[in-house]
Amino acid sequence: MLFWTYWTISCLVFALVAKDLFQTADWRRQLSAGVVLIPLLLRILLLK
């Protein structure tokens, strides 16, 4: 149960950051979103 809750919250955060990344034209915001997005994506993919 805890695993699925953590996984769901991680996916929602990933989706929000990805949305922000694709909607902005400011490279600084894209870079900061990418810094959050890449480790979060790796964490989601490596959880089994």
Buried (B, 14 or more C-beta within 10 A) or exposed (E): EEEEEEEEEBEEBBEEBBEBBEEEEEEEEBEBBEEBBEEBBEEBEEEE
